[in-house]
Amino acid sequence: MKKNISNTDRITRALAGAFFIALNLTSIVGYPASILVWVIAGILILTALAGNCPVYTLFGINTCTCKKEFKQYH
């Protein structure tokens, strides 16, 4: 998988995921909504760790400023 998330985006997603986990652990969110918050937190943490967002791929968005791989032609 190619990375399509910048480091700033990854940090923001990780912090948002940690925030949602903290909301659940402090019982601020009630039972029915807590399941949805856990799922959102998991998705945010996983995409931050992987560096790839499937939704970005669908829409052709790329916030990564990674160096492009140069192919050498012989």
VOBA-176731 format. One record per residue: y, z, x of N, C-alpha, C in turn; residue in one letter. Coordinates in Angstrom, 3 decimals. Atoms other than C-alpha are relative to their C-alpha. Layout:
BEGIN
+----------+----------+----------+----------+----------+----------+----------+----------+----------+--------+
|     n.yy |     n.zz |     n.xx |    ca.yy |    ca.zz |    ca.xx |     c.yy |     c.zz |     c.xx | residu |
+----------+----------+----------+----------+----------+----------+----------+----------+----------+--------+
|        Y |        Z |        X |        Y |        Z |        X |        Y |        Z |        X |      A |
...
+----------+----------+----------+----------+----------+----------+----------+----------+----------+--------+
This chain:
BEGIN
+----------+----------+----------+----------+----------+----------+----------+----------+----------+--------+
|     n.yy |     n.zz |     n.xx |    ca.yy |    ca.zz |    ca.xx |     c.yy |     c.zz |     c.xx | residu |
+----------+----------+----------+----------+----------+----------+----------+----------+----------+--------+
|   -1.179 |    0.000 |    0.820 |    0.000 |    0.000 |    0.000 |    1.250 |    0.000 |    0.869 |      M |
|   -1.274 |    0.029 |   -0.695 |    3.459 |   -0.841 |    1.195 |    0.892 |    1.100 |   -0.564 |      K |
|   -0.938 |   -1.021 |    0.441 |    6.071 |    1.875 |    1.066 |    1.181 |   -0.672 |   -0.678 |      K |
|   -1.168 |    0.540 |    0.681 |    8.818 |    1.196 |   -1.434 |    0.978 |    1.114 |   -0.403 |      N |
|   -0.869 |   -1.129 |    0.290 |   10.502 |    4.622 |   -1.500 |    0.643 |    0.460 |    1.306 |      I |
|   -0.710 |   -0.454 |   -1.202 |   13.175 |    5.696 |    0.990 |   -0.257 |    1.494 |    0.222 |      S |
|    0.188 |   -1.421 |   -0.301 |   13.074 |    9.084 |    2.701 |    0.834 |    0.888 |   -0.912 |      N |
|   -0.846 |   -0.763 |    0.912 |   15.959 |   10.310 |    0.548 |   -0.653 |    0.089 |   -1.376 |      T |
|    0.688 |    0.042 |    1.283 |   14.073 |    9.260 |   -2.577 |   -1.238 |    0.895 |    0.022 |      D |
|    1.198 |   -0.829 |   -0.123 |   10.911 |   10.984 |   -1.321 |    0.358 |    1.481 |   -0.038 |      R |
|   -0.423 |   -1.398 |   -0.010 |   12.755 |   14.251 |   -0.649 |    0.456 |    0.422 |   -1.390 |      I |
|   -0.467 |   -0.298 |    1.350 |   14.421 |   14.098 |   -4.062 |   -1.173 |    0.185 |   -0.953 |      T |
|    1.184 |   -0.128 |    0.858 |   11.059 |   13.540 |   -5.771 |   -0.772 |    1.283 |    0.289 |      R |
|    0.723 |   -1.221 |   -0.361 |    9.430 |   16.393 |   -3.852 |    0.739 |    1.241 |   -0.513 |      A |
|   -0.776 |   -1.130 |    0.496 |   12.261 |   18.782 |   -4.731 |   -0.052 |    0.092 |   -1.525 |      L |
|    0.101 |   -0.003 |    1.458 |   12.175 |   17.741 |   -8.388 |   -1.379 |    0.484 |   -0.445 |      A |
|    1.347 |   -0.455 |    0.311 |    8.406 |   18.243 |   -8.444 |   -0.145 |    1.504 |    0.205 |      G |
|    0.039 |   -1.439 |   -0.268 |    8.785 |   21.692 |   -6.888 |    0.779 |    0.775 |   -1.068 |      A |
|   -0.789 |   -0.627 |    1.069 |   11.460 |   22.528 |   -9.472 |   -0.811 |    0.098 |   -1.282 |      F |
|    0.814 |   -0.018 |    1.217 |    9.134 |   21.563 |  -12.334 |   -1.172 |    0.970 |    0.116 |      F |
|    1.074 |   -0.974 |   -0.215 |    6.310 |   23.615 |  -10.820 |    0.549 |    1.416 |   -0.155 |      I |
|   -0.620 |   -1.316 |    0.130 |    8.678 |   26.600 |  -10.563 |    0.294 |    0.329 |   -1.460 |      A |
|   -0.232 |   -0.229 |    1.434 |    9.624 |   26.159 |  -14.234 |   -1.278 |    0.458 |   -0.688 |      L |
|    1.266 |   -0.375 |    0.624 |    5.968 |   26.364 |  -15.197 |   -0.474 |    1.373 |    0.460 |      N |
|    0.501 |   -1.269 |   -0.517 |    5.132 |   29.294 |  -12.953 |    0.813 |    1.194 |   -0.494 |      L |
|   -0.827 |   -1.085 |    0.516 |    8.036 |   31.362 |  -14.297 |   -0.033 |    0.073 |   -1.525 |      T |
|    0.193 |    0.009 |    1.459 |    6.996 |   30.609 |  -17.902 |    1.280 |   -0.288 |   -0.774 |      S |
|   -1.214 |    0.407 |    0.717 |   10.382 |   29.155 |  -18.806 |   -0.347 |   -1.054 |   -1.043 |      I |
|    0.428 |    1.058 |    0.906 |    8.615 |   26.211 |  -20.433 |   -1.173 |    0.527 |   -0.814 |      V |
|    1.069 |   -0.456 |    0.885 |    6.403 |   26.958 |  -23.444 |   -1.265 |   -0.819 |    0.151 |      G |
|    1.317 |    0.594 |   -0.175 |    2.764 |   25.962 |  -23.837 |   -0.082 |   -1.513 |   -0.234 |      Y |
|    0.241 |    1.442 |    0.168 |    2.839 |   22.474 |  -25.371 |    0.750 |   -0.846 |    1.021 |      P |
|   -0.805 |    0.783 |   -0.941 |    5.612 |   21.232 |  -23.101 |   -0.443 |    0.220 |    1.444 |      A |
|    0.377 |   -0.296 |   -1.380 |    4.143 |   22.871 |  -19.986 |   -1.027 |   -0.997 |    0.528 |      S |
|    0.984 |    1.003 |   -0.436 |    1.292 |   20.355 |  -19.890 |    0.716 |   -1.256 |    0.483 |      I |
|   -0.779 |    1.183 |   -0.380 |    3.759 |   17.476 |  -19.787 |    0.771 |    0.249 |    1.295 |      L |
|   -0.752 |   -0.327 |   -1.210 |    5.830 |   19.244 |  -17.123 |   -0.925 |    0.016 |    1.212 |      V |
|    0.970 |    0.028 |   -1.107 |    2.698 |   19.752 |  -14.953 |   -0.325 |   -1.432 |    0.397 |      W |
|    0.322 |    1.409 |   -0.287 |    1.869 |   16.040 |  -15.255 |    1.157 |   -0.669 |    0.732 |      V |
|   -1.172 |    0.603 |   -0.650 |    5.410 |   14.990 |  -14.345 |    0.142 |    0.520 |    1.426 |      I |
|   -0.096 |   -0.582 |   -1.340 |    5.458 |   17.392 |  -11.391 |   -1.052 |   -0.597 |    0.929 |      A |
|    1.062 |    0.590 |   -0.812 |    2.134 |   16.036 |  -10.158 |    0.302 |   -1.426 |    0.407 |      G |
|   -0.346 |    1.390 |   -0.295 |    3.293 |   12.439 |  -10.391 |    1.112 |   -0.067 |    1.049 |      I |
|   -1.101 |   -0.005 |   -0.959 |    6.519 |   13.225 |   -8.533 |   -0.476 |    0.385 |    1.397 |      L |
|    0.501 |   -0.446 |   -1.306 |    4.705 |   15.078 |   -5.741 |   -0.891 |   -1.080 |    0.626 |      I |
|    0.901 |    1.028 |   -0.539 |    2.031 |   12.367 |   -5.366 |    0.750 |   -1.236 |    0.476 |      L |
|   -0.753 |    1.172 |   -0.437 |    4.527 |    9.515 |   -5.216 |    0.851 |    0.319 |    1.227 |      T |
|   -0.768 |   -0.390 |   -1.199 |    6.615 |   11.470 |   -2.691 |   -0.902 |    0.000 |    1.226 |      A |
|    0.923 |   -0.026 |   -1.132 |    3.567 |   11.995 |   -0.478 |   -0.471 |   -1.401 |    0.396 |      L |
|    0.511 |    1.346 |   -0.273 |    2.332 |    8.410 |   -0.804 |    1.101 |   -0.947 |    0.487 |      A |
|   -1.082 |    0.892 |   -0.382 |    5.742 |    6.787 |   -0.382 |    0.001 |   -1.296 |   -0.790 |      G |
|    0.101 |    1.201 |    0.818 |    4.904 |    4.273 |   -3.078 |    0.089 |    0.395 |   -1.465 |      N |
|   -0.155 |   -0.246 |    1.429 |    5.987 |    4.208 |   -6.709 |   -0.461 |   -1.241 |   -0.766 |      C |
|    0.483 |    1.156 |    0.754 |    4.001 |    1.935 |   -9.058 |    1.051 |   -0.590 |   -0.945 |      P |
|   -1.046 |    0.505 |    0.899 |    6.960 |    1.665 |  -11.451 |    0.994 |   -0.858 |    0.781 |      V |
|   -0.867 |    0.809 |   -0.845 |    9.152 |    0.420 |   -8.601 |   -0.651 |   -1.354 |    0.286 |      Y |
|    0.716 |    1.248 |   -0.268 |    6.485 |   -2.187 |   -7.830 |    0.072 |   -0.937 |   -1.198 |      T |
|   -0.070 |    0.824 |    1.214 |    6.480 |   -3.403 |  -11.451 |    1.340 |   -0.707 |   -0.137 |      L |
|   -1.329 |    0.567 |    0.161 |   10.228 |   -3.975 |  -11.418 |    0.562 |   -0.620 |    1.268 |      F |
|   -0.437 |    0.620 |   -1.240 |   10.465 |   -5.190 |   -7.820 |    1.070 |    0.781 |    0.741 |      G |
|   -0.992 |   -0.851 |   -0.653 |   12.577 |   -2.263 |   -6.647 |   -0.570 |    0.493 |    1.324 |      I |
|    0.415 |   -0.503 |   -1.303 |   12.422 |   -1.265 |   -2.993 |    1.185 |    0.729 |    0.623 |      N |
|   -1.078 |   -0.787 |   -0.596 |   14.600 |    1.584 |   -1.718 |   -0.285 |    0.345 |    1.451 |      T |
|    0.394 |   -0.305 |   -1.374 |   12.772 |    1.824 |    1.602 |    0.771 |   -0.898 |    0.960 |      C |
|   -0.706 |    0.769 |   -1.019 |   14.790 |    0.777 |    4.609 |   -0.870 |   -0.126 |    1.246 |      T |
|    0.956 |    0.091 |   -1.109 |   11.663 |    0.542 |    6.740 |    0.172 |   -1.336 |    0.714 |      C |
|   -0.077 |    1.246 |   -0.763 |   11.564 |   -2.033 |    9.492 |   -1.054 |   -0.967 |   -0.511 |      K |
|    0.924 |    1.039 |    0.443 |    9.972 |   -5.255 |    8.403 |   -0.956 |   -0.349 |    1.127 |      K |
|    0.972 |    0.411 |   -1.000 |    6.824 |   -6.304 |   10.161 |    0.245 |   -1.461 |    0.345 |      E |
|   -0.229 |    1.377 |   -0.436 |    7.361 |   -9.411 |   12.228 |   -1.335 |   -0.597 |    0.435 |      F |
|    1.229 |    0.679 |   -0.363 |    4.508 |  -11.837 |   12.473 |    0.286 |   -0.894 |    1.199 |      K |
|   -0.143 |    0.858 |   -1.170 |    4.036 |  -13.564 |   15.769 |   -0.806 |   -1.270 |   -0.236 |      Q |
|    0.683 |    1.277 |    0.162 |    3.199 |  -17.211 |   15.552 |   -0.363 |   -0.545 |    1.366 |      Y |
|    0.484 |    0.519 |   -1.297 |    1.128 |  -18.699 |   18.347 |    0.154 |   -1.489 |    0.040 |      H |
+----------+----------+----------+----------+----------+----------+----------+----------+----------+--------+
